[in-house]
Amino acid sequence: MNSVTTIDHVNSDLQRLAIQGGAAIFPEGPPPWPPVEEDILNVFRAIWSDGSWARYQAQHLEALEQQLMRQFETSHVALTCSGTVAVELALRGLKVGAGDEVILAGYDFPGNFRAIEALGATPVLTDIVPGGWSPDARLLDAAWSPRVRAVVVSHLHGDLAPMREICGWAAERGVRVVEDACQTPGGLVQGKAAGTWGDAGVISFGGSKLLTAGRGGAVLTHDAQVRQRIRIVNQRGNEAFPLSELQAAVLLPQLEKLAFRNQRRQQSVVRLVGKLAHVEGLTPAKIDGGPGVASYYKFGWLLDPAIIGKGGRDAFLTAVQAEGVAMGEGFRGFLRRGNRRCRMVGTLPASRIAAERTVLLHHPILLQGAEAIDRVARAIEKVLSAMYGS
């Protein structure tokens, strides 16, 4: 085999999809999360040495509360066992209960729907913005009734909800606001930290999150009464929904790196969107910048209908994953929920589109630098070109 033939053979192998026997763009697979880091190892050494890992209450929980209050510029923090429980406790702290209604987007994390149900309240489903994933503030009036007590607002997939408009509407109606910032801790929404716009904000420390302790979450609030109600709900002889000292200890060094890591993720997203700007088939989340900057736990695209029609989202994701890129589908949304469980405002067309067409890039690759981001772009373009002739 001469050198020209060898080059042709290599190029052909690189162009052939990995699911068809070609060479994967990332043969090593996606990067792990969380990364193995010396400062976290030092935390484990320290809490093993002083025994604080096994205590109900030591210095780490208090230090984490204080750091969160400083970093998020909030007056009170309630640490919890998960972000999902944090949403439920935030609603309880706002005195939402049986017989009340809570507005929620028709496309959202399923745990938020169930958190509302856990209170005996009824979710009221309203649509999201076309081409995005956040609630459409223009539709809130249609969702309102005298029973509406609160609205849960999530920032999803790099799309930031218009909190100024939503909070303004809620203030006029006497409706309380829970801001779910589990996907964008450290993000900036219309000039303010994500999670600090509403009557209560929520962040998550789940195993895949930007701040991770395997499990855990927190409620952020400026209202001392909300914090006190959460404390009362929590007290059942001891903390019913606790974060552990060990979890708090490993979160502290991550908080110190959050701003730097978010900046790297933001730079990577801008580069990736630019590299794929000429590629048909995907519409990315808006990254306009200005007074709003997401922190990108999952970066979202909507697959074009032509791609869905030619082979479906599953085929696209299977091919991209075979190239070693960690991409997955979005949430299913709530369009199939019956009227016994919720009140639906309209037919939720944008929520339906999001449920059917969303694909998401997991965040660890966004910290890997320009070369890795360029490889992600090549993998996506390779799949679109080979499967759909893009």
C-alpha positions in Angstrom: 0.0 0.0 0.0 1.6 3.3 -1.1 1.5 6.5 1.0 -1.4 8.1 -1.0 -3.5 4.9 -0.5 -2.7 4.9 3.2 -3.8 8.6 3.6 -7.0 7.8 1.6 -7.7 4.8 3.9 -7.1 6.9 7.1 -9.3 9.7 5.8 -12.1 7.3 4.9 -11.9 5.7 8.3 -12.2 9.1 10.0 -15.2 10.0 7.9 -17.0 6.8 8.5 -19.2 6.9 11.6 -18.0 5.1 14.7 -21.3 3.1 14.7 -20.4 1.9 11.3 -16.8 0.8 12.3 -15.0 4.1 11.7 -12.7 5.8 14.1 -14.4 7.7 16.9 -13.6 11.4 17.3 -13.1 10.7 21.0 -11.9 7.1 21.3 -11.1 7.8 25.0 -14.8 8.7 25.6 -16.1 11.7 27.5 -14.1 13.2 30.4 -15.2 12.0 33.9 -17.1 14.1 36.3 -16.1 15.1 38.9 -12.4 15.3 38.0 -9.8 13.8 40.3 -8.3 16.8 42.1 -5.7 17.2 44.8 -7.7 19.8 46.8 -10.7 17.4 47.1 -8.3 14.6 48.2 -6.9 16.9 50.8 -10.5 17.5 52.1 -11.0 13.8 52.5 -7.7 13.5 54.4 -8.6 16.4 56.7 -12.2 15.2 57.6 -10.9 11.6 58.2 -8.2 13.0 60.4 -10.4 15.2 62.6 -13.5 12.9 62.5 -15.8 15.6 61.3 -17.1 13.5 58.5 -19.1 11.4 61.0 -20.7 14.3 63.1 -24.2 15.6 62.8 -22.9 19.2 63.0 -19.3 20.5 62.7 -17.6 23.4 61.1 -18.2 22.5 57.4 -21.9 23.0 57.2 -21.7 26.4 58.8 -18.8 27.4 56.6 -20.8 26.3 53.5 -23.8 28.3 54.5 -21.7 31.4 55.0 -19.9 30.9 51.7 -23.1 30.5 49.8 -24.6 33.7 51.4 -21.5 35.6 50.4 -21.2 34.2 46.9 -24.9 34.5 46.1 -25.4 37.7 48.1 -28.4 36.3 49.9 -29.4 36.7 53.6 -30.3 33.1 54.4 -29.5 29.6 53.3 -31.1 26.2 54.1 -29.0 23.2 53.2 -30.9 20.1 52.1 -30.5 16.5 50.9 -31.3 17.3 47.2 -32.3 20.0 44.8 -35.7 18.4 44.4 -36.4 18.5 48.1 -35.1 22.1 48.1 -37.9 23.0 45.7 -40.5 21.4 47.9 -39.1 23.1 51.1 -39.0 26.4 49.3 -42.7 26.1 48.5 -43.5 25.1 52.0 -41.5 28.1 53.3 -43.7 30.2 51.1 -46.8 28.7 52.7 -48.0 26.8 49.6 -50.2 23.9 50.6 -53.2 21.7 49.8 -55.7 23.3 47.5 -53.3 25.9 46.1 -52.1 26.1 42.5 -48.5 26.6 41.4 -47.6 27.7 37.8 -45.0 25.6 36.1 -43.7 25.4 32.6 -45.0 22.5 30.5 -41.4 21.6 29.8 -39.4 21.2 33.1 -37.6 18.8 35.4 -40.2 16.2 36.5 -39.2 16.5 40.1 -40.6 20.0 40.2 -44.0 18.7 39.2 -43.9 16.1 41.9 -42.7 18.6 44.5 -45.9 20.6 43.9 -48.0 17.5 44.2 -46.3 16.6 47.4 -47.8 19.6 49.0 -51.3 18.7 47.9 -51.1 21.6 45.4 -52.0 21.5 41.7 -49.5 22.3 39.0 -50.8 24.8 36.4 -48.9 24.2 33.1 -48.1 27.1 30.9 -46.0 27.2 27.7 -42.3 28.1 27.2 -40.8 30.6 24.8 -40.7 29.3 21.2 -37.2 28.1 20.4 -36.2 27.9 24.0 -36.8 26.2 27.3 -37.9 28.9 29.8 -41.4 30.0 30.8 -43.0 32.6 28.5 -43.8 35.5 30.8 -46.5 36.7 28.3 -48.6 33.7 29.1 -48.8 34.1 32.9 -52.0 36.1 32.9 -53.8 33.2 31.1 -52.5 30.8 33.8 -53.6 32.9 36.8 -56.6 32.1 39.0 -57.4 33.1 42.6 -56.0 29.8 43.8 -52.5 30.5 42.3 -50.1 30.8 45.2 -46.7 30.6 43.5 -44.8 30.1 40.3 -41.7 27.9 39.8 -39.3 29.2 37.2 -36.4 27.1 35.9 -33.3 28.2 33.9 -32.7 25.2 31.6 -30.1 24.2 29.0 -28.4 27.6 28.7 -31.8 29.5 28.4 -32.3 32.1 31.1 -35.9 33.0 32.1 -36.9 36.6 32.1 -36.9 37.0 35.9 -37.6 40.8 36.0 -40.8 40.4 34.0 -41.9 37.3 35.9 -41.2 38.8 39.3 -42.9 42.0 38.3 -46.0 40.1 37.2 -46.0 38.0 40.4 -45.7 41.1 42.7 -48.8 42.6 41.0 -50.8 39.4 41.6 -49.5 38.6 45.1 -47.9 35.4 43.8 -44.6 34.1 45.3 -41.7 33.0 43.1 -39.3 30.0 43.4 -36.4 30.4 41.1 -34.8 27.0 40.1 -31.2 27.7 39.4 -30.1 24.0 39.7 -28.7 24.1 36.2 -27.0 27.5 36.3 -25.3 28.1 39.7 -23.1 31.2 39.4 -25.0 32.3 36.3 -26.1 35.9 35.8 -29.7 36.7 35.0 -30.6 40.3 33.9 -27.7 41.6 36.0 -28.4 39.5 39.2 -27.1 36.1 40.4 -29.3 33.2 39.3 -31.3 32.0 42.3 -31.6 35.4 43.9 -34.5 37.0 42.0 -37.4 35.3 43.6 -38.8 34.9 47.1 -36.7 31.7 47.2 -34.0 30.3 44.9 -32.8 26.7 44.6 -29.5 25.2 43.7 -28.4 21.5 43.4 -25.4 19.5 44.5 -26.3 16.3 42.6 -23.7 13.9 41.3 -23.6 15.4 37.7 -24.1 19.1 38.7 -21.5 21.9 38.4 -21.2 21.9 42.2 -21.3 18.2 43.2 -21.4 16.3 46.5 -23.2 13.3 45.0 -26.5 14.5 46.5 -27.7 17.7 48.1 -29.1 21.1 47.5 -29.8 24.5 49.1 -32.6 27.1 49.4 -31.6 30.7 49.1 -33.8 33.4 50.4 -33.8 37.0 51.7 -36.9 36.3 53.9 -36.1 35.2 57.4 -39.7 33.9 57.8 -39.2 31.6 54.8 -36.0 30.3 56.4 -37.7 29.8 59.7 -40.7 27.8 58.2 -38.2 25.6 56.4 -36.4 25.0 59.7 -39.6 24.0 61.4 -40.6 21.6 58.6 -37.1 20.0 58.8 -37.1 19.5 62.6 -38.3 15.9 63.4 -36.0 15.2 66.4 -33.1 16.0 64.1 -32.8 17.3 60.5 -35.2 15.3 58.3 -33.6 16.3 55.0 -29.9 16.9 55.8 -26.7 17.6 54.0 -23.8 15.9 55.7 -20.6 17.4 57.0 -18.7 15.3 54.4 -20.7 16.7 51.6 -20.3 20.3 52.8 -16.6 19.9 53.1 -16.1 18.8 49.5 -18.4 21.6 48.2 -16.3 24.4 49.7 -13.3 24.2 47.4 -15.6 23.8 44.4 -17.4 27.0 45.2 -14.0 28.8 45.1 -13.5 27.5 41.5 -17.0 28.1 40.3 -16.6 31.5 38.7 -13.4 30.5 36.9 -14.9 27.2 35.6 -18.1 29.0 34.5 -16.0 31.4 32.5 -14.3 28.5 30.7 -17.6 26.9 30.0 -19.0 30.1 28.6 -15.9 30.5 26.3 -16.3 26.9 25.1 -20.0 27.3 24.3 -19.3 30.5 22.3 -16.5 28.6 20.4 -18.7 25.6 19.8 -21.7 27.5 18.5 -19.3 29.5 16.2 -17.8 26.3 14.8 -21.2 24.9 14.1 -22.8 28.1 12.7 -22.7 26.9 9.1 -24.1 23.4 10.0 -27.8 22.9 9.3 -29.9 20.7 11.5 -29.4 22.2 14.9 -30.6 25.4 16.5 -28.6 26.3 19.7 -29.7 28.0 22.9 -29.3 31.8 22.6 -25.9 33.0 23.9 -26.5 36.8 23.5 -24.5 37.6 26.7 -25.2 41.2 28.0 -26.7 41.2 31.5 -27.4 37.5 31.3 -24.8 34.7 31.2 -25.6 31.1 31.8 -23.2 28.6 33.5 -24.1 25.6 31.2 -24.7 22.4 33.1 -26.3 21.1 29.9 -26.1 23.1 26.7 -29.1 22.7 24.5 -30.0 22.5 20.8 -33.3 21.8 19.1 -33.0 19.3 16.2 -34.6 20.5 13.1 -37.8 18.7 12.0 -36.1 17.4 8.9 -33.5 15.5 11.0 -36.3 14.1 13.2 -38.1 13.0 10.1 -35.1 11.3 8.5 -34.2 9.0 11.4 -35.3 10.4 14.7 -33.5 11.9 17.7 -32.4 8.5 19.0 -30.5 7.7 15.9 -28.7 11.0 16.0 -27.8 10.7 19.7 -26.6 7.1 19.3 -24.2 8.1 16.5 -22.9 11.1 18.4 -22.4 9.1 21.6 -20.5 6.5 19.6 -18.1 9.3 18.6 -17.4 9.7 22.3 -19.4 12.8 22.9 -21.7 12.9 26.0 -25.0 14.1 24.5 -28.5 13.1 25.5 -32.2 14.0 25.1 -34.1 16.6 27.1 -37.0 16.2 29.5 -40.2 14.5 28.4 -42.4 17.4 29.5 -45.8 17.2 31.0 -48.1 17.1 28.0 -49.4 13.6 28.8 -50.3 14.5 32.4 -54.1 14.1 32.9 -56.4 16.9 34.1 -56.8 15.1 37.5 -53.2 16.0 38.2 -52.8 19.4 36.7 -54.5 22.3 34.9 -53.1 22.9 31.4 -53.3 26.3 29.8 -53.7 25.8 26.1 -52.0 23.1 24.0 -48.4 24.0 24.9 -46.9 23.8 21.4 -43.4 25.1 22.3 -43.2 22.6 25.2 -44.1 19.8 22.8 -41.4 20.9 20.4 -38.8 21.0 23.3 -39.9 17.5 24.5 -39.5 16.0 21.0 -36.5 17.8 19.7 -34.1 18.8 22.5 -30.5 17.4 22.6 -28.1 18.3 25.3 -24.3 18.4 25.7 -23.1 17.5 29.2 -20.8 20.1 30.7 -17.5 18.3 31.6 -16.1 18.6 28.0 -16.6 22.4 28.2 -13.6 22.6 30.6 -11.3 20.7 28.3 -10.0 23.6 26.1 -10.3 24.7 22.5 -8.9 21.5 20.9 -11.6 19.4 22.6 -14.3 21.8 21.7 -13.2 21.7 18.0 -13.4 17.9 18.2 -17.0 18.1 19.5 -17.9 20.3 16.6 -16.3 17.8 14.2 -18.2 14.9 15.7 -21.5 16.6 15.4 -20.8 17.8 11.9 -19.6 14.3 11.0 -22.8 12.7 12.2 -25.1 15.2 10.5 -23.2 15.0 7.2 -23.0 11.2 7.2 -26.6 10.5 8.3 -28.5 13.4 6.9 -26.4 14.9 4.1 -26.0 18.2 6.0 
